[in-house]
Every structure is written in structure tokens, then in C-alpha cells.
Amino acid sequence: MTGAQVKAGGREGVTFVHRPANYFAPLDLVELFPVERPLEVELGSGDGSFLAQWAQRHPERNFLGVERLLGRLRKLDRKALRGGSSNLRLLRIEAGYFMEYLLPPQSVSAIHVYFPDPWPKRKHRRHRLINEQFTRLAARVLKPSGHVFLRTDDADYFSQMIAVFDGNAEFRRVEPSADLLAVVTDFERDFHAAGVKTLAAAYQR
């Protein structure tokens, strides 16, 4: 079986989208992934350009994609089904809430956050996902030696990302691997086509 059996449009269908019975308690990862493997999470999976490829390349790991927008989640679900990625599950929820309430402590080997909304206006920057609180949540859910991988096209937001992770003694900056950087997101592909520089960083707990 490559996904979970669900009713879709009045008929039996298959989907990788997981719908927790309780959104106020940590996920049961054994229920989500019957085969225990290192877990990687992508926050804000977009159309799944990165996650669908990365999951196929690494069948020895489990992957959970988190996306708030239903249309994007459905697009990623279709890609995952075509690829037959039995190690991939999806969840529709806001990323900050997911990090704080649904991920069990020390359950994740890697967190990927690629091109989150930069909220460029100064008065809106409090809405940015990557802040001091995020680094504390990441330290809580990551296993020892786990990684956070970051990408953005916004130089100001990148400076904030670096500042908050450098300011947390739980983390040290490391170089992201070339094979990881070679797998691009939908946003990143568009930026490269337009000649826009993108920025990447990685931190290890």
C-alpha cells in the first residue's frame, strides 16, 4: 500500500494526506509510518517540487510534508501517488502550530524550510515563521545531531534566520550538502530562471 485508503468523491481512493483524530495532541508517528525510519519534515511544501523528489531519492527515510493551502497539498498528493512514495505523508496545518503542538520531542532528524513568506513590510515581520521561538521549537523536536535546512530569496529574512539560529547555543552552522541543494523547489526554479539569487543555510543541533 502506498497511501491511506479514504473515501474520495463517493468512491474508494488513495491519499497520502493524514487527518489526525486529535489536533490537540502529539502525532502518533507509529500510526503515521508503520516502518520506523529517520523522519524529515518540510514546512510549507508548496507544490511538492522538492519533497516528492527528495522522498523518492531516500527510501531509507520517512518524510512528512506540512502545507496550509489545500490546492498545493492536493498537487503534492498527486505527485506522491504517481511516484509511489510509501515513505511520504502529508498534513494540512499551520506550520508554527504543528511545530509547537503536534511534533513529539526529539522525533525528527531534519527540518526543511524553503522560501517561507518573507512578510517584507516591517510592520508584518512579526508573522515570519523563522524567529527566536522557532529555534527553540526546532531544538525541542530535533533528535541530537538533527539538522535544519533553510532557503530564501529575501536577503533581509535570511539575515534574520542566521541571527536567530546563531543566537541559539543549541545550534551550530554547517554546510548543506551539494546533493540536497541540487533538488530545487518550484519557487527556486522560477527565481533561477529570472536571475534572482537564492540563499541557503543549514544548522545542526
C-alpha positions in Angstrom: 0.0 0.0 0.0 1.4 3.4 -1.0 -1.1 5.6 0.9 -4.1 5.6 3.2 -7.5 4.3 2.0 -10.1 7.1 2.1 -13.5 7.9 0.6 -13.0 10.3 -2.2 -15.9 11.6 -4.2 -18.1 8.8 -3.1 -15.6 6.0 -4.1 -12.6 4.4 -2.5 -9.4 6.3 -3.2 -5.9 6.5 -2.0 -4.2 9.6 -0.5 -1.1 10.4 1.4 -2.9 13.2 3.3 -3.1 12.3 7.0 -6.1 13.6 9.1 -5.3 13.3 12.8 -8.2 12.3 15.0 -6.9 14.9 17.5 -5.3 18.2 16.6 -4.5 18.9 20.3 -2.1 16.0 21.0 1.2 14.9 19.5 1.1 12.8 16.4 1.3 9.0 16.7 4.3 8.6 14.4 4.0 4.8 14.5 0.5 5.1 13.1 1.7 7.5 10.5 4.7 5.5 9.5 4.4 1.8 10.3 8.0 1.2 9.1 10.3 3.1 11.5 12.9 5.2 9.7 14.6 8.6 10.4 11.9 11.3 9.9 12.3 14.5 7.9 9.8 17.3 7.8 9.2 20.0 5.3 7.3 23.1 6.4 5.4 24.8 3.6 5.8 22.2 0.9 4.3 24.3 -1.9 3.5 22.1 -4.9 5.9 19.4 -3.7 8.7 20.0 -6.2 11.3 19.4 -3.5 9.7 16.8 -1.3 8.4 14.5 -3.9 11.9 14.2 -5.4 13.7 14.0 -2.1 11.5 11.3 -0.8 12.0 9.2 -3.9 15.8 9.6 -3.6 15.8 8.5 0.0 13.6 5.4 0.6 15.5 4.7 3.8 13.9 7.8 5.4 10.3 8.9 6.2 9.0 12.3 5.1 6.2 14.5 6.3 5.1 17.5 4.3 3.2 20.3 6.0 1.2 22.7 3.9 -1.6 25.1 4.9 -3.1 25.6 1.4 -5.4 22.9 0.2 -4.7 23.3 -3.5 -1.0 22.9 -3.0 -1.5 19.9 -0.7 -3.6 18.2 -3.3 -1.0 18.8 -6.0 1.7 17.3 -3.8 -0.6 14.3 -3.1 -1.0 13.6 -6.8 2.8 13.8 -7.3 3.4 11.4 -4.4 0.8 8.9 -5.7 2.4 8.9 -9.2 5.8 8.3 -7.6 4.6 5.6 -5.3 6.4 7.0 -2.4 5.4 4.8 0.5 7.6 6.8 2.9 5.7 10.1 2.4 2.8 11.5 4.3 1.1 15.0 4.2 -0.6 17.2 6.7 -2.7 20.3 6.2 -2.0 22.6 9.1 -0.3 25.9 10.0 3.5 25.3 10.4 4.0 27.1 13.7 1.2 25.2 15.4 2.4 21.9 14.0 5.9 22.5 15.4 4.7 23.5 18.8 1.9 21.0 19.5 1.9 18.1 17.1 5.6 17.0 16.8 6.8 14.8 19.7 10.1 15.8 21.4 13.2 14.5 19.7 11.3 12.8 16.9 12.8 14.5 13.8 16.1 14.1 12.0 15.8 17.1 9.7 13.5 20.1 9.2 13.3 21.8 5.7 12.0 25.3 5.4 12.3 26.6 1.8 11.1 30.1 0.7 8.7 30.8 3.5 6.6 34.0 3.2 9.1 36.8 3.8 6.5 39.3 5.1 8.7 42.2 3.7 6.8 45.1 5.3 8.4 46.0 8.7 5.0 46.1 10.5 4.3 42.5 9.3 7.7 40.9 10.1 6.3 39.5 13.4 4.4 37.0 11.2 7.6 35.4 9.9 7.9 31.7 10.7 11.7 31.7 11.4 12.2 33.7 14.7 13.7 33.0 18.1 10.7 30.9 19.2 11.1 28.8 16.1 14.7 27.9 17.0 13.5 26.8 20.5 10.8 24.6 19.0 13.3 23.2 16.5 15.7 22.3 19.3 12.9 20.5 21.1 11.7 18.3 18.2 15.0 17.5 16.6 17.0 14.5 17.6 20.6 15.1 18.7 22.7 16.0 15.7 19.5 16.7 13.7 19.5 19.4 11.1 17.5 22.5 10.0 17.8 23.4 6.3 16.8 26.9 5.2 16.4 28.7 1.8 15.1 32.1 0.8 15.4 34.7 -1.9 14.9 37.6 0.7 18.2 38.9 2.0 16.6 40.6 5.0 14.8 37.5 6.0 18.0 35.4 5.5 19.8 37.8 7.9 17.1 37.2 10.5 17.3 33.4 10.0 21.0 33.5 10.6 20.8 35.8 13.5 18.2 33.7 15.4 19.9 30.4 14.8 23.4 31.8 15.6 21.9 33.2 18.8 20.7 29.8 20.0 23.5 27.8 21.7 21.8 24.6 20.8 22.8 25.0 17.1 25.9 25.3 15.1 26.1 26.3 11.4 27.1 23.7 8.9 27.3 23.5 5.1 24.3 22.0 3.3 25.3 19.1 1.0 25.5 19.5 -2.8 23.0 16.7 -3.4 20.4 18.5 -1.2 21.0 21.9 -2.9 20.6 20.2 -6.3 16.9 19.4 -5.6 15.1 22.7 -6.1 11.6 23.9 -5.2 9.1 25.4 -7.6 9.8 28.9 -6.3 13.5 28.3 -6.6 13.3 27.2 -10.2 11.4 30.4 -11.1 13.9 32.6 -9.2 16.8 31.0 -11.0 15.1 31.4 -14.4 14.6 35.1 -13.6 18.2 35.5 -12.5 17.3 36.1 -8.8 19.9 34.9 -6.3 18.7 32.5 -3.6 20.3 31.9 -0.2 20.8 28.7 1.8 21.9 27.8 5.2 22.0 24.7 7.5 22.3 24.2 11.2 22.9 21.2 13.3 21.6 20.6 16.8 
